[in-house]
Amino acid sequence: IGLSDAKLLTVDLTNVQSQLGGRINYADSPLGQRSQLTAIKMFKAGDRIGVGTSSNDGRCNISTIEDDLATNEKELSNIITFKAHKIEQANHNILLYPANSIGFHPHRGSGFVCTIGGEGKMHFWDANKRERIVDFDFKGSPVTRAEIDPTGRFLAYSLGDDWSRGIQGYLSHPSKVCVHVLQDKELEKNYQGEQNYPLKY
């Protein structure tokens, strides 16, 4: 659970009884005190449980949840933190947009990551190789949410106003819900297809 004070609350639902006496585990957000959390997504990779977080300043983090044997509590072990949604302007200014969602392919653990942002981009990442696989451009329309189904075949996403541009963006982007059929070639770095392939909405 993400809290407004940049803390993450971890609750083990298989052992809730032991946590009712005040032993609730808090951890600092891996994105830091100045980054408001926008999304949290859990994943399983082998025998490890992981968590992906995204923030309003365009950054994302992938960590694993580990047991601290000294304190018998849960702690986050950082895998990678990266800037996912930014635009570098010609004058070297950098505009940061919220990373509205982070998601994982159900059969690839933390290896395949999907992030979406307020600047109107969707990115597929290979977190293991620390590189971006492919970008999709929604022509400035903010991508507000994305979710990969349990089979790993479908990616549902929504477009519309996410309030990242304040009153200036109000009602300037029509709301849409779309479904994209994920293809294996899009999950690999050597994908050279049209970058606007899934954007026929």
C-alpha positions as CSV (number, residue, x, y, z in Angstrom):
1,I,0.0,0.0,0.0
2,G,1.4,3.4,-1.0
3,L,1.0,6.2,1.5
4,S,1.1,10.0,1.0
5,D,4.3,10.3,3.1
6,A,6.3,8.3,0.6
7,K,6.1,5.1,2.7
8,L,5.1,1.7,1.6
9,L,3.0,-0.5,3.9
10,T,3.5,-4.2,3.5
11,V,0.8,-6.6,4.7
12,D,1.3,-10.3,4.4
13,L,-2.2,-11.7,3.9
14,T,-1.1,-15.2,4.6
15,N,-0.1,-14.2,8.1
16,V,-2.4,-11.3,9.1
17,Q,-3.0,-12.5,12.6
18,S,0.6,-11.8,13.6
19,Q,0.4,-8.3,12.3
20,L,-2.7,-7.3,14.2
21,G,-0.7,-6.5,17.4
22,G,1.0,-3.5,15.8
23,R,3.6,-5.3,13.8
24,I,2.8,-3.6,10.5
25,N,5.8,-3.2,8.3
26,Y,6.6,0.2,6.8
27,A,9.4,0.9,4.3
28,D,10.6,4.1,2.7
29,S,9.5,4.5,-0.9
30,P,12.4,3.5,-3.2
31,L,11.6,6.7,-5.2
32,G,12.3,9.0,-2.3
33,Q,10.5,11.5,-0.2
34,R,9.9,14.1,-3.0
35,S,8.2,11.7,-5.3
36,Q,4.4,11.1,-4.9
37,L,3.5,7.5,-5.7
38,T,1.2,7.1,-8.6
39,A,1.0,3.3,-9.0
40,I,2.2,0.0,-7.3
41,K,2.3,-3.4,-9.0
42,M,3.4,-6.7,-7.6
43,F,5.1,-9.5,-9.5
44,K,6.5,-12.9,-8.9
45,A,9.8,-14.1,-10.3
46,G,10.7,-17.6,-9.3
47,D,10.6,-17.7,-5.5
48,R,10.8,-14.0,-5.1
49,I,8.1,-11.4,-4.7
50,G,8.8,-8.0,-6.3
51,V,7.1,-4.6,-6.5
52,G,7.2,-1.9,-9.1
53,T,6.4,1.7,-8.2
54,S,5.9,4.8,-10.3
55,S,5.8,8.4,-9.4
56,N,4.4,11.8,-10.4
57,D,7.9,12.9,-11.5
58,G,8.2,10.3,-14.2
59,R,10.4,7.8,-12.4
60,C,9.9,4.1,-11.8
61,N,11.5,1.6,-9.5
62,I,11.6,-2.2,-9.4
63,S,12.6,-3.9,-6.1
64,T,12.2,-7.3,-4.5
65,I,10.7,-7.8,-1.0
66,E,13.2,-9.5,1.2
67,D,13.0,-10.8,4.8
68,D,15.3,-8.9,7.2
69,L,16.5,-11.8,9.4
70,A,17.7,-9.4,12.2
71,T,14.4,-7.6,12.6
72,N,12.0,-10.3,11.2
73,E,10.5,-7.6,9.0
74,K,10.2,-7.0,5.3
75,E,12.5,-4.7,3.4
76,L,12.9,-3.6,-0.2
77,S,16.0,-4.6,-2.2
78,N,16.5,-2.2,-5.1
79,I,16.9,-3.7,-8.6
80,I,16.6,-0.6,-10.8
81,T,15.3,3.0,-10.6
82,F,14.9,4.8,-13.9
83,K,13.4,7.9,-15.5
84,A,10.7,6.6,-17.7
85,H,8.6,9.6,-18.8
86,K,10.5,12.8,-19.6
87,I,10.9,15.1,-22.6
88,E,14.3,16.7,-23.3
89,Q,13.8,20.1,-25.0
90,A,16.2,21.8,-27.4
91,N,17.3,24.2,-24.7
92,H,18.4,21.3,-22.5
93,N,15.4,21.7,-20.2
94,I,13.8,18.5,-19.1
95,L,10.0,18.2,-18.7
96,L,8.9,15.5,-16.3
97,Y,5.5,13.8,-16.7
98,P,3.8,11.5,-14.3
99,A,4.3,7.8,-14.8
100,N,0.7,6.8,-14.4
101,S,1.1,3.1,-14.3
102,I,3.7,0.3,-14.3
103,G,3.0,-3.3,-15.2
104,F,4.7,-6.6,-15.7
105,H,4.3,-9.5,-18.1
106,P,2.9,-12.4,-16.1
107,H,5.3,-14.9,-17.6
108,R,8.5,-12.8,-17.6
109,G,8.7,-11.6,-14.0
110,S,10.5,-8.3,-13.8
111,G,12.1,-8.9,-17.3
112,F,9.3,-7.1,-19.2
113,V,8.0,-3.9,-17.9
114,C,5.3,-1.6,-19.3
115,T,5.2,2.1,-18.2
116,I,2.7,4.8,-19.4
117,G,2.9,8.5,-18.9
118,G,1.2,11.9,-19.0
119,E,3.2,13.0,-22.0
120,G,1.3,10.5,-24.1
121,K,3.9,7.7,-24.4
122,M,3.9,4.0,-23.6
123,H,7.2,2.3,-23.2
124,F,8.1,-1.4,-23.1
125,W,11.3,-2.1,-21.1
126,D,13.7,-5.0,-20.5
127,A,14.6,-4.4,-16.9
128,N,17.1,-7.2,-16.8
129,K,19.1,-5.6,-19.7
130,R,18.3,-2.1,-18.5
131,E,17.1,-0.9,-21.9
132,R,13.9,0.3,-23.5
133,I,12.5,-2.1,-26.1
134,V,9.9,0.0,-28.0
135,D,8.0,3.2,-27.6
136,F,4.4,4.0,-28.6
137,D,3.3,7.6,-29.2
138,F,-0.3,8.7,-28.5
139,K,0.3,12.1,-30.0
140,G,0.2,14.0,-26.6
141,S,-2.9,12.3,-25.2
142,P,-2.0,11.2,-21.7
143,V,-2.1,7.4,-21.1
144,T,-3.9,7.1,-17.7
145,R,-3.9,3.4,-17.0
146,A,-2.6,0.1,-18.4
147,E,-3.0,-3.5,-17.4
148,I,-1.7,-6.8,-18.9
149,D,-4.2,-9.7,-18.5
150,P,-3.1,-12.9,-16.7
151,T,-2.5,-14.8,-19.9
152,G,0.0,-12.1,-21.1
153,R,-1.8,-11.8,-24.4
154,F,-3.8,-8.6,-24.0
155,L,-2.8,-5.1,-22.9
156,A,-5.8,-2.8,-22.0
157,Y,-5.1,0.9,-21.6
158,S,-7.0,4.1,-21.3
159,L,-6.4,7.6,-22.7
160,G,-7.7,10.9,-21.4
161,D,-7.0,13.8,-19.1
162,D,-4.8,12.9,-16.1
163,W,-4.7,16.4,-14.8
164,S,-0.9,16.5,-15.3
165,R,-1.3,19.8,-17.3
166,G,-3.7,21.3,-14.9
167,I,-6.7,23.4,-16.1
168,Q,-5.0,23.9,-19.5
169,G,-5.5,20.2,-20.3
170,Y,-9.1,20.0,-19.0
171,L,-11.3,18.3,-21.6
172,S,-8.7,18.6,-24.3
173,H,-8.2,14.9,-24.5
174,P,-11.2,12.6,-25.1
175,S,-11.4,9.5,-22.9
176,K,-10.9,6.2,-24.6
177,V,-10.4,2.6,-23.6
178,C,-8.4,0.4,-25.9
179,V,-7.2,-3.2,-26.0
180,H,-4.0,-4.2,-27.8
181,V,-3.0,-7.8,-28.6
182,L,0.6,-8.3,-27.5
183,Q,2.9,-10.1,-29.9
184,D,6.1,-11.9,-29.0
185,K,8.1,-9.7,-31.3
186,E,7.1,-6.6,-29.3
187,L,8.6,-8.1,-26.2
188,E,12.1,-8.3,-27.7
189,K,14.7,-5.6,-28.3
190,N,15.1,-6.4,-32.0
191,Y,11.5,-5.4,-32.7
192,Q,11.6,-3.1,-35.7
193,G,7.9,-2.8,-36.5
194,E,5.9,0.4,-36.8
195,Q,6.1,2.4,-33.6
196,N,2.4,3.4,-34.0
197,Y,1.3,-0.2,-34.5
198,P,-1.2,-0.4,-31.5
199,L,-2.4,3.1,-31.9
200,K,-5.2,2.6,-34.4
201,Y,-7.9,3.7,-32.0
